[in-house]
């Protein structure tokens, strides 16, 4: 049954707890399925005035949903049994998203109603044991209340660890409060995970979001949490009898006739996805050295992307992730696979778990998500040499390609000869000064929602404050959809006021149209850009990046060096980033000349020219070295 706001309000206010909770959990499941978009019929045709803009509609609806949730949960006669705990934590981020998209922002006012401590002390909330599950469900990343993880752990280790996972799972943790919680929770969870026996004790469906999203934190040790997650995955697999393929079976595969088999296990790999854009040519070229067999979910590929492989085998969709792992292992045994390659790792629970299961002699990952895995069954990471940064950031052996060893696949707007207006044509520049001195310099910031963080916001605010010419940031935010959009707009507005416009995720043509109205770009940090850099340069823009030790910081520097951009545009500190951005905004003639020399569709051809066959050669050589060892 589809969620009905009026029915939910009636059930909540009449204290019909069981059906009200099931109605709410149904909505949260729908939000998860629809990537944060409220169901079309949620207002029952009567809750929203006609003609209201979509994001105002969502805010109004979230106000009403949040108010009904407050009435439901604050009722002292509502109690949750242990059986409800997993469902509540698995949906936690979407309940938090409802409050964040509403005028309430968080649910702290409800948590204070649960307070069993000192009356009137707003910052010392203490709840009775019977209310702890409620507290955890309503404690959101935006909460300003203190969280005593030690006390919660003493009450229930699974609940404490599960709440930590839930708090770090949202894609958007851009506010100072949410960002600080992740910075605090990462080392705590890394230490405590060894006390959890099985994945089923946690909200396992969102654990991979912690595995992936830790890369967007600022801590130097941010990836250490993966070691604890990986050990927990190994324990859980062994409990279910899913163990590494036998050494004698792996050794026997080296004698198989014909080309060795390379299994490529995919996450998202449609022809419109960034991973296809960056990795498909190298995979396709490996067919000269291997029989390349792709495995992936049917809804995550298309006819164009599956043509990359000699064969594509769809993964089963009905039995869950453990059955998919068994299927992959059986395919590896049947095909006598010698290499397992994952172009990206961490977007799906499947790859996070497969990284801890030996099914082939050599198991390697690409850097579709550029970060170390710290996984027991990943032997190597394939990476372009100029992207590496500090090798000490990796737990894997690095199989280093030359800079032209993994050429990308161009999209129409970045092909040589594409008709993209130059900066001078777009903005009426005379090459020396501005036609209208009061017209703000439009600065594009392309970033997935996970890359937006308080440090980046403060840097942008400093640019606005220091620049002697008006500037305006155009935030082109991937994965910003549904309830995430009003929350993101509030966050950016609090930092930058009217000096920024936030665009939700758009179709490629609309995205490129906004880029075409900009004059320069800046890359996010500490997690930088790949495709965003290509898109901005192809649109005729030059920009600023911040480099660092991690591969996801250093890719920006590698790309800027390939383009031949001046050294001062590759910055090493936040202060240098701000100064370089201000200089590029203020110096119109310099910016125009840089755009003429270093930007446009012809300049990004450097990313498409190269030797895609080198990855297959490198994996083949590593396989031979293992055979000789």
C-alpha positions in Angstrom: 0.0 0.0 0.0 1.4 3.4 -1.0 2.2 5.9 1.8 -0.6 8.3 2.7 0.4 11.4 4.7 -3.2 11.9 5.9 -3.5 8.3 7.0 -0.1 8.4 8.7 -1.1 11.6 10.6 -4.4 10.1 11.7 -2.7 6.9 12.9 0.1 8.8 14.7 -2.2 11.3 16.5 -4.6 8.5 17.5 -1.8 6.5 19.0 -2.3 3.6 16.8 1.4 2.7 17.1 1.8 -0.5 15.1 0.1 0.6 11.9 1.6 4.1 12.2 5.1 2.8 12.4 4.6 0.4 9.6 3.2 3.3 7.5 6.3 5.3 8.3 8.8 2.5 7.6 7.0 2.0 4.2 7.7 5.6 3.4 11.3 5.4 4.4 11.7 2.3 2.2 10.1 4.2 -0.7 12.6 7.1 -0.2 15.5 4.6 -0.3 14.2 3.1 -3.5 13.5 6.5 -5.1 16.9 8.0 -4.0 15.3 10.5 -1.7 12.3 11.6 -3.8 8.9 11.7 -2.0 6.3 9.4 -3.5 4.1 11.3 -6.0 0.9 10.6 -4.1 2.2 11.4 -0.7 0.0 14.5 -0.4 -3.2 12.7 -1.2 -4.1 15.6 -3.5 -5.0 17.9 -0.6 -1.9 18.7 1.4 -0.2 21.1 -1.0 -1.6 24.2 -2.6 -1.8 24.1 -6.4 1.2 25.5 -8.2 3.7 25.2 -5.4 7.3 24.7 -6.6 8.6 21.2 -6.1 11.1 22.0 -3.4 8.7 24.1 -1.5 6.2 21.3 -1.7 8.8 18.9 -0.3 9.6 21.2 2.6 5.9 21.6 3.5 5.3 17.8 3.3 8.4 17.1 5.4 7.2 19.6 8.0 4.0 17.6 8.4 5.7 14.2 8.3 8.2 15.3 10.9 5.5 16.8 13.2 3.6 13.5 13.1 6.7 11.5 13.8 7.4 13.7 16.8 3.9 13.1 18.2 4.3 9.3 17.5 7.7 8.8 19.1 7.2 11.2 22.0 4.3 9.1 23.2 5.6 7.3 26.3 3.4 4.3 25.6 5.2 3.6 22.3 7.9 0.9 22.8 10.1 -0.8 20.2 11.0 -4.5 20.7 14.4 -5.8 19.7 13.0 -7.1 16.4 12.3 -3.5 15.3 15.9 -2.4 15.9 17.4 -3.5 12.5 14.6 -1.9 10.5 14.9 1.4 12.4 18.6 1.7 11.9 18.4 0.6 8.2 16.0 3.5 7.6 17.7 6.0 9.9 19.2 8.2 7.3 15.9 8.8 5.5 14.2 9.8 8.7 17.0 12.1 9.3 16.7 13.5 5.7 13.0 14.3 6.4 13.8 16.3 9.4 16.8 18.0 7.7 14.6 19.0 4.7 11.9 20.4 7.1 12.1 23.6 9.1 12.9 21.5 12.2 16.4 20.6 10.7 16.8 17.9 13.4 14.7 16.0 15.9 16.4 17.4 19.1 13.1 18.9 20.3 11.7 15.4 20.4 14.8 13.9 22.1 14.4 16.5 24.9 10.9 15.3 25.5 12.4 11.8 26.2 14.8 13.4 28.7 14.8 11.5 32.0 17.6 13.7 33.4 17.7 17.2 34.9 14.6 19.1 33.7 15.4 22.2 31.7 19.1 21.2 30.9 18.9 21.3 27.1 22.4 19.8 26.6 22.3 17.0 29.1 19.7 14.6 27.7 19.5 11.3 29.6 17.0 8.7 28.5 15.8 5.6 30.3 16.7 2.2 28.9 13.2 1.7 27.6 13.6 4.8 25.5 17.1 4.2 24.1 16.0 2.7 20.8 13.8 5.8 20.2 16.7 8.1 21.0 18.9 6.3 18.5 16.3 6.4 15.7 15.8 10.2 16.2 19.4 11.2 16.8 20.4 12.6 13.4 23.7 13.8 11.9 22.5 17.4 12.5 21.8 16.9 16.2 23.5 19.3 18.6 23.0 17.1 21.6 26.0 15.1 23.0 26.2 11.4 22.3 27.7 9.2 24.9 28.8 6.2 22.8 30.5 4.5 25.8 27.2 4.4 27.8 25.3 3.3 24.7 27.9 0.5 24.1 27.4 -0.7 27.7 23.7 -0.9 27.0 24.0 -2.6 23.6 27.2 -3.0 21.5 25.1 -3.7 18.4 22.9 -0.7 18.9 25.9 1.6 19.5 27.8 0.3 16.5 24.6 0.3 14.4 23.9 4.0 15.2 27.5 4.9 14.3 27.0 3.2 10.9 23.7 4.9 10.4 25.0 8.3 11.2 27.8 8.0 8.6 25.8 6.4 5.9 24.1 9.5 4.3 25.5 10.9 1.1 25.2 14.4 2.4 27.2 15.2 5.5 28.0 18.8 4.6 27.1 20.8 7.8 29.7 21.3 10.5 27.7 19.2 12.9 27.3 16.2 10.5 30.9 16.4 9.4 32.3 16.6 12.9 30.3 13.5 13.9 31.9 11.5 11.1 35.3 12.7 12.1 34.7 11.5 15.6 32.9 8.3 14.8 35.4 6.9 12.3 38.2 5.9 14.8 35.7 4.8 17.4 33.9 2.4 15.0 37.3 1.2 13.6 38.2 0.1 17.1 34.9 -1.4 18.2 34.0 -3.4 15.1 36.1 -6.4 16.2 33.6 -6.9 19.1 30.7 -7.4 16.6 30.3 -11.1 15.6 28.2 -10.9 12.5 27.0 -8.4 9.8 23.4 -9.2 10.8 24.0 -7.3 14.1 24.4 -4.0 12.1 22.4 -2.3 9.4 24.3 -4.3 6.9 22.6 -2.8 3.8 24.2 0.6 4.5 27.6 -0.6 5.9 29.1 -0.2 2.5 28.3 3.5 2.6 30.6 3.9 5.6 33.2 1.8 3.7 32.9 4.2 0.7 32.1 7.5 2.4 35.0 7.5 4.8 37.0 8.7 1.9 35.2 12.0 2.0 36.4 12.7 5.6 39.4 14.8 6.4 41.2 12.5 9.0 44.5 11.1 7.9 43.5 7.7 9.3 40.0 7.8 7.7 40.4 4.5 5.8 41.4 2.5 8.9 37.7 1.8 9.5 37.8 -0.5 6.5 40.1 -3.0 8.3 37.5 -3.5 11.0 34.7 -3.8 8.3 36.8 -6.3 6.3 37.4 -8.5 9.3 33.7 -8.5 10.2 32.9 -9.4 6.6 35.4 -12.3 6.7 33.8 -13.6 9.9 30.3 -13.3 8.5 31.3 -15.2 5.3 32.9 -18.0 7.2 29.8 -18.4 9.4 27.9 -19.1 6.2 30.4 -21.5 4.7 31.6 -19.0 2.1 35.4 -19.5 2.1 38.3 -18.9 -0.2 38.7 -21.1 -3.2 41.2 -23.9 -2.5 44.9 -23.3 -3.3 45.1 -26.5 -5.4 42.1 -25.4 -7.5 43.7 -22.0 -8.1 47.0 -23.5 -9.0 45.4 -26.0 -11.5 43.8 -23.1 -13.4 47.2 -22.0 -14.7 47.2 -25.1 -17.0 43.9 -24.2 -18.6 44.1 -24.1 -22.4 43.7 -20.9 -24.4 43.6 -17.3 -23.1 43.4 -17.0 -19.3 40.0 -15.8 -18.1 39.6 -12.5 -16.4 36.4 -12.0 -14.5 35.3 -8.3 -14.2 32.8 -7.8 -11.5 30.9 -4.5 -11.9 29.0 -2.0 -9.8 27.4 0.8 -11.9 28.5 0.4 -15.5 25.9 1.9 -17.8 27.2 3.7 -20.8 26.2 7.0 -19.1 28.1 6.3 -15.9 31.5 7.8 -15.0 33.1 4.3 -14.4 32.3 3.3 -17.9 33.7 6.5 -19.1 37.0 6.1 -17.3 37.6 2.3 -17.3 35.8 0.7 -20.2 38.5 1.1 -22.9 41.2 -0.6 -20.8 38.8 -3.5 -20.0 37.9 -3.8 -23.7 41.6 -3.8 -24.7 42.4 -6.5 -22.2 40.6 -8.9 -24.5 43.8 -9.2 -26.5 45.4 -10.8 -23.4 42.5 -12.5 -21.7 39.1 -13.9 -22.2 37.2 -11.1 -20.4 33.9 -12.1 -18.8 31.8 -9.4 -17.2 29.4 -10.0 -14.2 27.0 -7.4 -12.9 23.4 -6.7 -12.0 21.1 -6.5 -15.0 19.8 -3.0 -14.1 23.4 -1.6 -13.7 24.5 -2.2 -17.3 23.1 -1.6 -20.8 23.7 -3.0 -24.3 26.5 -0.5 -25.0 28.4 -1.2 -21.8 28.1 -5.0 -22.0 29.6 -5.0 -25.5 33.0 -4.2 -23.8 33.2 -7.9 -22.8 33.8 -11.2 -24.6 30.8 -12.4 -22.5 28.5 -10.8 -20.0 26.9 -12.9 -17.3 24.1 -11.3 -15.3 24.1 -11.8 -11.5 21.1 -13.4 -9.9 18.8 -10.8 -8.3 16.6 -12.9 -6.0 18.7 -14.5 -3.4 20.7 -11.6 -1.8 24.3 -10.8 -1.7 25.5 -14.1 -0.2 24.0 -16.0 -3.1 25.6 -13.6 -5.5 29.0 -14.3 -3.9 28.4 -18.1 -4.3 27.4 -17.5 -7.9 30.6 -15.5 -8.7 32.8 -18.2 -7.0 31.1 -20.9 -9.0 31.5 -19.0 -12.2 35.2 -18.5 -11.4 35.6 -22.2 -10.8 33.7 -23.2 -13.9 35.5 -20.8 -16.2 38.9 -21.5 -14.5 39.3 -17.8 -13.9 42.8 -16.6 -13.1 42.2 -12.9 -12.6 39.4 -11.1 -10.8 39.2 -7.4 -11.6 36.8 -4.8 -10.1 37.0 -1.4 -11.8 35.4 0.2 -8.7 34.9 -1.0 -5.2 32.7 0.2 -2.4 29.5 1.5 -4.1 27.7 -1.9 -3.5 27.8 -4.3 -0.6 28.7 -7.0 -3.1 32.1 -5.6 -4.0 32.9 -4.8 -0.4 32.3 -8.4 0.5 34.0 -9.9 -2.6 37.1 -8.0 -1.7 37.4 -10.4 1.2 36.9 -13.6 -0.7 39.5 -15.4 -2.8 38.1 -16.7 -6.1 41.0 -16.2 -8.4 44.8 -16.3 -8.4 45.2 -12.6 -8.9 42.6 -10.2 -7.6 43.0 -6.5 -8.5 40.9 -3.4 -8.3 40.7 -0.2 -10.3 40.2 3.1 -8.8 36.7 4.0 -10.0 36.4 4.9 -6.4 39.9 6.2 -5.7 40.9 4.8 -2.3 42.7 1.9 -0.7 40.5 -1.1 0.3 42.6 -2.6 3.2 41.0 -5.9 2.1 42.4 -9.4 2.6 41.7 -10.7 -0.9 42.7 -7.7 -2.9 46.3 -8.1 -4.1 46.8 -5.0 -6.3 45.5 -1.7 -7.3 45.8 -0.6 -11.0 46.5 3.1 -11.1 48.1 5.7 -13.4 51.5 6.7 -12.2 50.8 10.4 -12.0 47.7 9.8 -9.9 49.3 7.9 -7.1 50.2 10.5 -4.5 51.8 8.9 -1.5 52.1 5.1 -2.0 52.0 4.7 1.8 48.2 5.5 1.6 47.7 2.1 -0.1 47.6 -1.4 1.5 47.7 -3.0 -2.0 50.6 -3.5 -4.3 50.5 -0.8 -6.9 50.4 -1.9 -10.5 51.4 1.5 -12.0 50.5 2.4 -15.5 52.1 5.3 -17.4 50.0 8.4 -17.6 48.5 7.3 -21.0 47.8 3.8 -19.8 44.1 4.1 -19.1 42.6 6.5 -21.7 39.0 7.6 -21.1 36.1 7.2 -23.4 34.9 10.6 -24.7 31.3 11.8 -24.5 29.9 13.9 -27.4 30.6 17.3 -25.7 34.3 16.5 -25.2 35.1 15.1 -28.6 37.5 17.0 -30.8 35.6 19.5 -33.0 32.7 19.8 -30.6 31.1 23.2 -30.8 31.7 24.8 -27.4 31.8 28.7 -27.2 35.1 30.1 -25.9 35.1 32.2 -22.7 35.5 35.4 -24.8 32.5 34.6 -27.0 30.4 33.5 -24.0 30.9 36.5 -21.8 31.7 39.4 -24.2 35.3 39.8 -23.0 37.6 42.1 -24.9 40.7 40.2 -23.6 41.6 42.9 -21.1 38.7 43.9 -19.0 35.1 43.1 -18.3 32.3 44.6 -20.4 30.3 45.1 -17.2 32.3 45.5 -14.0 29.3 44.7 -11.9 28.7 41.3 -13.4 29.9 38.5 -11.1 32.5 36.1 -12.2 30.7 32.8 -12.5 32.7 30.0 -10.8 31.6 26.4 -11.5 32.0 23.8 -8.7 31.2 20.3 -10.0 31.0 17.7 -7.3 29.1 14.7 -6.1 27.1 15.5 -3.0 29.5 13.5 -0.8 32.3 16.0 -1.7 30.6 19.0 -0.1 32.1 19.7 3.3 32.5 22.6 5.8 36.2 23.2 5.0 35.3 23.6 1.3 32.5 25.9 2.2 34.8 28.1 4.3 37.3 28.3 1.5 34.5 29.4 -0.9 33.3 32.0 1.6 36.9 33.3 1.9 37.0 33.8 -1.9 33.8 35.8 -1.8 35.1 37.9 1.1 38.6 38.6 -0.4 37.8 39.0 -4.1 37.9 42.6 -5.3 35.4 41.6 -8.1 32.0 40.1 -7.4 32.0 36.3 -7.7 29.1 33.8 -7.8 29.5 30.0 -7.3 27.5 27.6 -9.4 27.3 24.3 -7.5 26.6 21.5 -10.0 26.0 18.7 -7.6 25.7 15.1 -8.7 23.4 12.8 -6.7 21.6 15.8 -5.2 18.1 14.6 -5.6 14.8 14.8 -3.7 15.0 15.7 0.0 18.8 16.2 -0.3 18.3 19.4 -2.4 16.6 21.7 0.2 19.1 20.5 2.8 22.0 21.2 0.6 20.7 24.6 -0.4 20.3 25.6 3.2 23.9 24.5 3.9 25.4 26.4 1.0 23.2 29.5 1.7 24.4 29.6 5.3 28.0 29.7 4.1 27.7 31.8 1.0 24.5 33.7 1.2 23.4 35.0 -2.3 26.8 34.3 -3.8 25.9 30.8 -4.8 23.3 28.8 -6.8 22.8 25.1 -6.0 21.7 22.9 -8.9 20.4 19.4 -8.3 21.6 16.6 -10.4 20.6 17.3 -14.0 20.5 15.7 -17.4 23.8 16.0 -19.3 22.5 18.7 -21.6 21.3 20.9 -18.8 24.5 20.4 -16.8 26.6 21.4 -19.7 24.4 24.5 -20.3 25.2 25.8 -16.8 28.9 25.1 -17.3 28.7 27.1 -20.5 27.6 30.1 -18.6 30.6 29.9 -16.2 34.0 31.6 -16.6 36.2 29.4 -14.4 36.0 26.4 -12.1 37.3 25.2 -8.7 37.5 21.5 -7.8 36.3 20.2 -4.4 38.7 19.0 -1.7 39.9 16.8 0.0 38.1 14.5 -2.5 38.8 16.0 -5.9 37.4 15.5 -9.4 38.0 13.4 -12.5 35.1 13.7 -14.9 34.2 17.1 -13.5 37.6 18.3 -14.6 37.2 16.9 -18.1 33.8 18.5 -18.4 34.9 21.9 -17.2 38.0 22.0 -19.4 36.0 20.9 -22.4 33.6 23.7 -21.7 36.4 26.2 -22.1 37.2 26.8 -18.5 40.4 26.8 -16.4 40.4 26.3 -12.7 42.0 25.6 -9.4 42.5 22.4 -7.5 44.0 21.3 -4.2 46.4 18.3 -4.2 47.4 16.0 -1.4 48.7 12.5 -0.3 45.6 10.5 -1.1 45.0 9.3 -4.6 41.6 11.0 -4.7 43.4 14.3 -4.0 46.3 13.7 -6.3 44.3 12.8 -9.4 43.5 16.5 -9.7 47.2 17.4 -9.8 47.9 14.6 -12.3 45.2 15.9 -14.6 46.3 19.5 -14.4 49.9 18.5 -15.2 48.7 16.5 -18.2 46.9 19.6 -19.4 50.0 21.7 -18.9 48.3 24.2 -16.6 50.5 26.6 -14.7 51.8 25.4 -11.3 50.0 28.1 -9.3 46.6 26.5 -10.2 47.7 23.3 -8.4 47.6 24.3 -4.7 48.9 22.5 -1.6 47.0 24.3 1.2 43.6 25.9 1.7 45.2 29.3 1.9 46.9 28.8 -1.5 43.6 27.5 -2.9 41.8 30.6 -1.9 44.6 32.9 -3.2 44.7 31.2 -6.5 40.9 31.3 -6.9 40.8 35.0 -6.1 43.6 35.7 -8.6 41.9 33.7 -11.3 38.6 35.6 -10.7 40.2 39.0 -10.5 42.6 38.8 -13.4 40.3 38.8 -16.4 42.9 39.1 -19.1 45.1 36.4 -17.6 42.1 34.1 -17.2 41.0 34.6 -20.8 44.5 33.9 -22.1 44.7 30.7 -19.9 41.3 29.6 -21.3 42.5 30.2 -24.8 45.7 28.2 -24.3 44.6 25.3 -22.0 40.8 24.8 -22.3 38.3 23.6 -24.9 37.3 20.3 -26.5 40.6 19.9 -28.2 42.6 20.2 -25.0 40.9 17.2 -23.3 42.0 14.9 -26.0 45.0 14.2 -23.9 42.7 12.1 -21.7 41.5 10.0 -24.6 44.8 9.4 -26.4 46.8 6.5 -25.1 47.5 2.8 -24.8 44.5 1.1 -23.3 46.1 -2.4 -23.8 48.7 -1.7 -21.1 46.4 -2.7 -18.3 45.9 -6.2 -19.7 49.6 -6.4 -20.3 50.3 -5.4 -16.7 47.9 -7.9 -15.2 49.3 -10.6 -17.5 52.8 -9.9 -16.3 51.7 -9.9 -12.7 50.0 -13.2 -13.1 53.1 -14.7 -14.7 55.2 -13.4 -11.8 52.9 -15.1 -9.3 53.2 -18.4 -11.2 57.0 -18.2 -11.0 57.0 -17.3 -7.3 
